[in-house]
Amino acid sequence: MRDAAFKQKENKMGIEDRVDATLKNVEGKVQEAVGEFTGDPKDQMEGKAKQVQAAAQHEKENIKDEIDQAVDETLS
């Protein structure tokens, strides 16, 4: 079984990465909304791009969680 300290550190990093992704998503939504309000297509596209980046970060964390679970099941 994996070392508990390693697993705790790994979990903390995952939570921080998810928080960063959530903040990037919110930032993107705000930027997109400002772009729509001001009629600035560049802000709209940059906002949408940030939302896509955030979704990719969340998916990366989901995949890491699935791998961790599979490893834990294998080692149990």
Summary of the structure (lengths in Angstrom):
residues: 76
radius of gyration: 17.1
end to end distance: 6.7
largest distance: 56.3
contacts: 206
relative contact order: 0.16
helix: 92%
strand: 0%
